């Protein structure tokens, strides 16, 4: 009986591993194709790659237009991240921590923008900007991104807030800590995983957003808009090159965020052990 059970567990483990490998291949083959195309000497991608070349990366690093694209996308994503994290911190506390009149209505309304199609939301914002006489630029794109991304960051932080024990704050108050000390020494460290996760989501979602940017950046242009424009007309291998650089930058960001998280957790564990 145990032998049969052991064989079944082994077969199940093999099937799970095979299924996981298939899913990973399905997800990452398009990304690998983009990277291979960026190193191809030919204008259009063919596999196997007939000749390898790095000149498109050299052109990308010295191109002023690419620098402007990256600077615009970076400016939008950075501002969206900072503003959304600050607002979402208090929004998550109102969403998941405190019980107040109108909380149920707030929980429903704050998540509504997530379910709107981004193209429809972008068009609505463009019409509204035109009606009030606001000239669209990357500044208006920040506002547009916030409408869609802020509810997502609030939801991410709320998950961490739900697991937060208010008794920890009450104990700190009983020991004579001020409200600012409790916020700095108790609340923020405990909620830091949710804050970091929300910040990463906000940055990456803003950086890669196309529909909202298309309607609200005006004369300015972000990386996703440029990639789309070049795919429609005037395609060059600079498209997969810039796409590869974007994917690489996102991977590096996630890696460093994970390292920082591990260091914070280790430091917190060392402090608890010392205490």
Secondary structure, 3 states (H helix, E strand, C coil): CHHHHHHHHHHHHHHHHHHHHHHHHHHHHHHHHHHHHHCECCCCCCCCCCCECCHHHHHHHHCHHHHHHHHHHHHHHHHHHHHHHHHHHHHHHHHHHCCCCCHHHHHHHHCHHHHCCHHHHHHHHHHHHHHHCCCCCHHHHHHHHHHHHHHHHHHHHHHHHHCCCHHHHHHHHHCCCCHHHHHHHHHHHHHHHHHHHHHHHHHHHHHCCCHHHHHHCCCCCCHHHHHHHHHHCCCCCHHHHHHHHHHHHHHHHHHHHHHHHHHHHHHHHHHHHHC
